[in-house]
Amino acid sequence: MSSKISRRRFLETGAIAAAGLTVVPSKVLGKSKGYQAPSDKLNIAGVGVGGMGNANLNALQSENIVALCDVDWKYSKSVFDKYPNAKKYYDYREMYDEMGKTIDAVVVATSDHTHAIIAADAMTMGKHVYVQKPLTHSVYESRLLTNLAKKYKVATSMGNQGSSAEGVRQVVDWIHDGQIGEVTRVDTFTDRPIWPQGLMIPKETHRVPKTLNWDLFIGPAKKRPFNEIYHPWNWRGWWDFGTGALGDMACHILHPVFKGLNLMYPTKVQGSSTMLLTDCAPNAQMVKYVFPQRDNLPKVGMPEVEVYWYDGGLTPIRPEGMPAGKDLNDSGGAAIFYGTKDTLICGCYGVRPWLLSGRKPNSPKTQREVTLSHEMDWVRACKESPENRVETASPFSEAGPFNEMVVMGVLAVRLQSLNQELEWDGENMRFTNIPADATIRTIIEDGFTIKDGHPTFDKTWTEPVNAVEYANEMIKHTYQNGWKLPDMP
């Protein structure tokens, strides 16, 4: 073959495309004995490998782990040791520059605020991507990854592994089969956070460990001094880096809700919480979403529905008829679907769904079976051509709009001082009823003291800022320190 014919062009015109493969077997390429074709094994790079990324890579050990990137080489040392042949990097951009022609696919498991840019850069290079939940830190970033996946036709998956399990498929089947009737309310909760939240900005500055590149951890967020309260792992509770308990667990708990009720964008949202500080997620919060009526299914209608979220120890009122002594918390939380015929309850990840009536429906399964692990289902999709690909259990075409719902809850909590239900234009990613002259200010320090035997709060507040501008910044972040996202397709 001429060296001028692209790999994609060859696949589109040859017998390989007809077979549904995107990568060329060694016998076609005429490689020497011992060569392992990409169709047999993907060349995978991991970015953010010290935490959940390690678990993802463990599920991908049948493939070639060729490159590893982490901003903290002490935190990730055990993973580096596990894959001694993989090249190590601090900066994913350097890894892409040096190994872009070698890498087929990328696993992203960094802190939330860098998911989007690492995945977006990979997709624009034509790489398949697996991104840990939450998919992104903002609404705009979710929309961007959704559109990039469509444009570049790469295989994608978000790391909400329950989508590959039996429970979610069973919940969706029962709802779509009309077993619980029309659903107008869903209550959900998680037992998180299990990390510190409700904290004021630390005043103490710690020395940056020599194995940590703190500037790379900061990435597109605003600069701040290093403190051990941020890293490792505890970044989840800090707004600049994470999305709190909602972002951590809603991608698991709300997924059967989003999928089972055919949701898209909410039209209204409001949030409340314990004391809301400037920089850190609150100890506990509640969010109410309102979704408009959707197209009816053959066996059940899809009316307007209210979805409630609780975390930080807050839980919904137990449904009437719930057996005394039975804990609603199953594997970290639960979802309660109130239907006109019955009430359906499932745990986190959609596990162990059951009906409050005690019935055990014998309804046909409408969702495809997934026999592979969540990660290997993505690998399977990576090896199929875009024209013949069976989508993963959580492709960005679904995970992107779903994650917009998740981070919309964060917006509702952070805008709660407006004291109003917020109306949302999902197509255009904007609130439509925030007064143009409304302002927002947040608490820097609570100023708690005991004076004459009585507690007092002498709070320190930020200066008021325009609420519309404040909301828009959370919808679409201004990337700092020279970082830049690709343009929206």
C-alpha positions in Angstrom: 0.0 0.0 0.0 1.1 3.5 -0.6 2.4 5.2 2.5 0.3 8.2 1.6 -3.0 6.4 2.2 -4.2 7.1 5.7 -5.0 4.4 8.2 -8.6 5.5 8.4 -8.9 5.6 4.6 -7.5 2.1 4.4 -10.0 0.9 7.0 -12.9 2.5 5.2 -12.1 0.9 1.9 -10.7 -2.5 2.9 -12.1 -5.7 4.2 -11.2 -4.7 7.8 -13.9 -2.0 7.8 -16.5 -4.5 6.7 -15.6 -6.6 9.7 -16.1 -3.7 12.0 -12.5 -3.3 13.1 -10.8 0.1 13.4 -7.3 -1.4 13.8 -5.3 -3.5 11.4 -4.3 -7.1 12.3 -0.6 -7.9 12.0 -1.2 -10.4 9.1 -2.6 -7.5 7.0 0.3 -5.3 7.8 2.8 -8.0 7.2 4.6 -7.4 10.5 7.3 -9.8 11.8 6.6 -12.8 14.0 5.9 -11.7 17.6 4.3 -8.4 16.7 1.1 -7.7 18.7 -1.5 -6.0 16.5 -3.4 -3.1 18.0 -6.6 -5.1 17.2 -5.3 -7.6 19.7 -4.2 -5.1 22.2 -4.7 -1.4 22.6 -1.9 0.9 23.6 -3.3 2.7 26.6 -2.1 5.8 28.5 -3.3 6.6 32.0 -3.5 10.2 33.3 -4.0 10.4 37.1 -3.1 6.9 38.1 -2.5 7.1 41.9 -6.2 6.7 42.9 -9.2 5.4 40.9 -7.0 5.4 37.8 -5.2 2.5 39.4 -8.4 0.5 39.6 -9.2 1.3 36.0 -5.8 0.1 34.8 -6.2 -3.1 36.8 -9.2 -3.9 34.7 -7.2 -3.1 31.5 -4.2 -5.3 32.1 -5.0 -7.5 29.1 -4.0 -4.4 27.0 -0.7 -2.6 26.6 -0.2 0.0 29.3 2.4 2.1 27.5 2.4 5.4 29.3 1.5 6.7 32.8 1.1 10.3 33.9 0.6 11.7 37.4 1.4 15.0 39.0 2.5 13.2 42.2 5.0 10.4 41.7 5.0 9.3 45.3 1.2 8.8 45.3 1.5 6.9 42.0 4.7 5.0 42.7 3.0 1.6 43.2 1.3 2.0 39.9 4.6 2.9 38.2 6.2 -0.1 39.7 3.4 -2.3 38.4 4.0 -1.3 34.8 7.7 -0.9 34.6 7.7 -0.8 30.8 5.3 2.2 30.7 7.0 5.6 30.2 6.4 8.0 33.1 5.3 11.6 32.9 4.3 14.5 35.1 2.6 16.5 32.3 0.1 14.8 30.0 0.8 17.4 27.3 4.4 16.2 27.1 3.2 12.6 27.0 0.8 13.5 24.1 3.6 15.2 22.2 6.1 12.4 22.6 3.8 9.4 22.3 0.8 10.6 20.4 1.5 8.3 17.5 1.8 5.3 19.8 -1.2 5.8 22.1 -4.6 4.4 21.0 -6.6 5.3 24.0 -6.4 7.4 27.2 -7.9 6.8 30.7 -8.4 10.0 32.6 -8.8 9.8 36.4 -7.4 13.2 37.6 -9.2 15.7 39.9 -12.5 16.8 38.4 -11.3 20.2 37.2 -8.8 18.7 34.7 -11.0 15.9 33.3 -12.3 18.0 30.4 -9.1 19.4 29.0 -7.1 16.1 29.2 -10.0 14.2 27.5 -10.7 17.0 24.9 -7.0 17.2 23.8 -7.0 13.4 23.4 -10.1 13.3 21.3 -8.9 16.0 19.0 -5.9 13.7 18.4 -8.3 10.9 17.5 -7.8 8.9 20.7 -10.5 7.0 22.5 -11.1 8.2 26.0 -12.4 6.7 29.3 -13.0 9.5 31.9 -13.8 8.9 35.5 -16.9 10.4 37.0 -18.0 13.1 37.2 -17.3 13.5 33.5 -16.4 17.2 33.9 -16.4 20.1 36.4 -18.9 22.3 34.5 -21.9 22.3 32.2 -20.0 23.7 29.3 -17.2 21.2 29.6 -19.8 18.3 29.5 -21.3 19.8 26.3 -17.9 20.2 24.8 -16.9 16.5 25.4 -20.3 15.4 24.0 -19.8 17.3 20.8 -16.1 16.3 20.4 -17.0 12.6 20.7 -19.5 13.0 18.0 -17.2 15.0 15.7 -14.1 12.7 16.1 -16.1 9.4 16.3 -14.0 8.0 19.1 -15.1 5.4 21.6 -16.0 7.0 24.9 -17.1 6.0 28.4 -17.6 7.7 31.7 -16.5 5.7 34.8 -20.0 5.2 36.3 -19.5 1.4 36.4 -23.0 0.7 37.5 -24.2 1.4 34.0 -22.6 -1.9 33.0 -24.3 -3.9 35.8 -27.6 -5.7 36.1 -29.3 -3.3 38.4 -29.5 -0.3 36.2 -30.8 -2.4 33.3 -33.5 -3.9 35.5 -34.6 -0.5 36.8 -34.9 0.8 33.2 -36.8 -2.3 32.1 -39.4 -2.1 34.9 -40.1 1.6 34.3 -40.3 1.3 30.5 -42.5 -1.8 30.9 -45.0 0.2 32.9 -44.5 -1.9 36.0 -44.7 1.1 38.4 -46.8 3.4 36.3 -46.0 7.1 35.7 -43.3 8.6 37.9 -43.7 12.2 39.1 -41.2 12.2 42.0 -37.8 10.5 42.7 -35.9 10.9 46.0 -32.2 10.1 46.0 -29.4 10.3 48.6 -25.8 9.3 49.3 -23.9 8.7 52.6 -21.0 10.9 51.3 -18.9 12.9 51.9 -16.3 10.8 53.7 -13.7 13.5 53.3 -13.5 16.9 55.0 -16.0 19.5 53.8 -17.4 22.8 55.1 -13.9 24.1 55.6 -12.5 27.7 55.5 -9.5 28.4 53.3 -6.4 27.2 55.2 -4.1 30.0 56.2 -1.0 27.8 56.6 1.2 27.1 53.7 3.0 23.7 53.5 6.1 22.9 51.7 5.4 21.2 48.3 6.7 17.6 48.4 9.5 17.1 45.9 7.6 14.4 44.2 4.6 16.6 43.5 4.3 19.2 40.7 1.8 21.5 42.4 1.5 23.9 39.4 0.4 21.0 37.2 -2.2 19.9 39.8 -3.6 23.5 39.9 -3.8 23.4 36.1 -6.5 25.8 34.8 -7.7 26.8 38.3 -6.6 29.9 40.1 -3.2 29.8 41.8 -3.1 29.0 45.6 -0.4 27.9 48.0 0.0 24.2 48.7 -1.6 22.8 51.8 -1.9 19.1 52.7 -5.7 19.5 53.1 -6.0 19.6 49.2 -3.9 16.7 48.2 -4.0 13.7 48.0 -7.7 12.8 47.6 -9.3 15.5 49.7 -9.5 17.8 46.7 -13.0 16.5 46.2 -14.5 18.9 48.7 -12.8 22.1 47.3 -14.8 23.9 44.6 -11.9 24.8 42.4 -10.9 21.1 42.1 -13.9 19.0 42.9 -17.7 18.9 43.0 -18.3 17.7 46.5 -20.5 14.7 47.4 -23.0 15.5 44.6 -20.3 15.2 41.9 -18.7 12.2 43.5 -21.8 10.0 43.8 -24.6 11.4 41.7 -23.1 9.9 38.6 -23.8 6.5 40.2 -27.1 7.2 42.1 -28.8 9.4 39.5 -27.9 7.3 36.5 -30.8 4.9 36.7 -33.1 8.0 37.2 -31.7 9.8 34.1 -31.8 6.7 31.9 -35.0 5.1 33.2 -37.0 8.3 32.9 -35.5 9.5 29.6 -34.4 12.8 31.1 -32.5 15.5 29.4 -32.1 19.0 30.6 -33.9 20.2 33.8 -36.1 23.3 33.4 -35.9 24.4 37.1 -33.5 23.8 39.9 -32.9 25.0 43.5 -30.5 24.1 46.2 -29.9 24.5 50.0 -27.2 23.5 52.3 -25.5 23.9 55.6 -23.3 27.0 55.8 -22.0 27.8 52.3 -18.4 28.9 52.3 -16.5 30.5 49.5 -14.0 27.8 48.7 -15.3 24.5 50.0 -18.5 22.4 49.5 -20.9 22.4 52.5 -21.2 19.5 55.0 -24.7 18.7 53.7 -26.9 19.8 50.9 -30.2 19.3 49.2 -31.2 19.9 45.5 -34.5 19.8 43.7 -34.6 19.4 39.9 -37.7 19.7 37.8 -37.8 18.0 34.4 -40.5 18.7 31.8 -42.8 16.1 30.3 -41.1 13.8 27.8 -42.4 11.7 24.9 -44.6 8.9 26.2 -43.3 5.3 25.7 -45.6 2.5 24.4 -46.4 1.2 27.9 -46.0 4.3 30.1 -46.3 8.0 30.1 -43.5 10.4 31.0 -45.0 13.4 32.8 -43.2 16.2 34.5 -41.0 14.8 37.3 -39.3 16.3 40.4 -36.0 14.7 41.4 -34.6 15.4 44.9 -31.0 14.9 46.0 -29.7 14.7 49.6 -26.2 14.2 51.0 -24.1 14.8 54.1 -26.3 12.7 56.4 -29.6 14.1 55.1 -32.0 11.4 53.8 -35.5 11.5 52.3 -38.5 10.7 54.4 -39.1 7.0 54.3 -41.8 5.9 51.9 -45.1 4.8 53.4 -45.1 1.1 53.8 -41.3 0.8 54.1 -40.5 -2.2 56.4 -39.5 -1.0 59.9 -35.8 -1.5 60.5 -34.8 -1.8 56.8 -32.0 0.6 55.9 -32.6 2.5 52.7 -28.8 2.9 52.3 -27.6 0.2 49.9 -23.9 0.4 48.9 -23.7 4.1 49.6 -27.1 5.5 48.8 -30.4 4.9 47.1 -33.0 6.1 44.6 -36.8 5.9 45.3 -39.1 6.1 42.3 -42.7 7.0 43.2 -45.0 5.6 40.5 -48.8 5.7 40.2 -48.8 1.8 40.5 -45.9 1.0 42.8 -42.7 2.4 44.4 -39.3 1.2 43.1 -36.2 1.4 45.2 -32.6 0.6 44.2 -29.3 1.2 45.8 -26.2 3.1 44.7 -25.1 1.9 41.2 -28.7 0.8 40.7 -28.0 -2.4 42.8 -30.7 -4.7 44.0 -33.9 -3.0 42.7 -37.1 -4.0 44.4 -40.8 -3.0 44.6 -42.3 -1.7 47.8 -45.4 -3.8 47.1 -43.3 -7.0 47.2 -44.2 -7.9 43.6 -41.5 -9.4 41.4 -42.3 -8.4 37.9 -41.7 -10.8 35.0 -41.0 -8.2 32.4 -38.8 -8.7 29.3 -35.4 -7.1 29.3 -35.2 -4.2 26.9 -31.6 -3.3 27.6 -28.7 -5.2 26.0 -26.6 -7.5 28.1 -23.1 -6.4 29.0 -20.9 -9.4 29.9 -17.6 -7.5 30.0 -16.3 -5.2 32.8 -17.1 -1.5 32.4 -13.5 -0.8 31.3 -13.3 -3.8 28.9 -16.6 -2.9 27.3 -14.9 0.4 26.4 -11.9 -1.5 25.0 -14.3 -3.6 22.9 -15.8 -0.4 21.5 -12.4 1.1 20.8 -11.7 -1.9 18.5 -14.8 -1.5 16.5 -15.2 1.0 13.6 -17.4 4.0 14.1 -19.8 2.7 11.5 -20.2 -0.7 13.2 -19.6 0.2 16.8 -21.9 -0.9 19.5 -21.8 2.0 22.0 -20.5 1.5 25.5 -22.8 1.4 28.5 -22.0 5.1 29.3 -20.9 6.9 26.1 -20.5 10.6 26.1 -23.7 11.0 24.0 -25.5 10.0 27.2 -22.9 10.7 29.9 -22.4 14.3 28.7 -26.1 15.4 29.1 -26.3 13.3 32.3 -23.3 15.0 33.8 -24.8 18.4 32.9 -27.7 17.4 35.3 -25.2 16.5 38.0 -23.1 19.7 37.9 -26.4 21.7 37.6 -27.0 20.6 41.2 -23.7 22.2 42.2 -24.8 25.4 40.6 -28.1 25.4 42.5 -26.3 25.0 45.8 -23.8 27.7 45.1 -26.5 30.1 43.9 -28.9 29.5 46.8 -28.5 32.9 48.4 -30.5 34.3 45.5 -33.5 32.9 47.3 -35.4 31.8 44.2 -36.1 28.8 42.0 -33.7 29.0 39.1 -35.1 28.6 35.6 -32.7 26.8 33.1 -32.5 27.0 29.3 -30.6 23.8 28.7 -30.1 24.2 25.0 -28.3 27.5 25.5 -26.7 26.7 28.9 -28.0 29.7 30.7 -30.3 30.8 33.6 -33.2 32.9 32.4 -34.6 34.5 35.6 -31.6 35.8 37.5 -32.3 39.6 37.9 -29.7 41.6 35.9 -28.8 43.6 39.0 -28.7 40.7 41.5 -25.5 40.1 43.5 -23.8 37.2 45.2 -21.4 37.2 48.1 -20.1 34.2 50.0 -18.6 33.5 53.4 -14.8 33.5 53.7 -14.7 32.8 57.4 -17.5 32.0 59.8 -15.9 34.0 62.7 -17.3 31.6 65.3 -16.4 32.5 68.9 -17.8 32.1 72.4 -18.4 35.4 74.2 -19.9 35.6 77.7 -21.0 32.0 77.3 -22.8 32.6 74.1 -21.8 31.6 70.5 -21.3 34.4 68.1 -20.6 34.5 64.3 -18.7 37.5 63.0 -18.6 36.4 59.4 -16.2 37.7 56.8 -17.8 37.9 53.4 -16.5 38.4 49.9 -17.3 41.6 48.1 -20.7 41.4 46.2 -20.4 40.4 42.6 -22.9 40.3 39.8 -25.0 37.1 40.1 -25.4 36.6 36.3 -21.6 36.9 35.8 -21.0 34.6 38.8 -23.3 32.0 37.4 -21.9 32.2 33.9 -18.4 31.7 35.3 -19.5 28.4 36.9 -21.3 27.3 33.8 -18.2 27.9 31.7 -15.0 28.4 33.6 -12.4 30.9 32.6 -9.2 28.8 32.2 -6.2 30.4 33.7 -2.4 29.9 33.7 -2.2 29.6 29.9 -4.5 26.5 29.7 -7.1 26.5 26.9 -9.9 24.1 25.9 -10.5 23.3 22.2 -13.2 25.2 20.5 -16.8 23.9 20.7 -17.6 22.0 17.5 
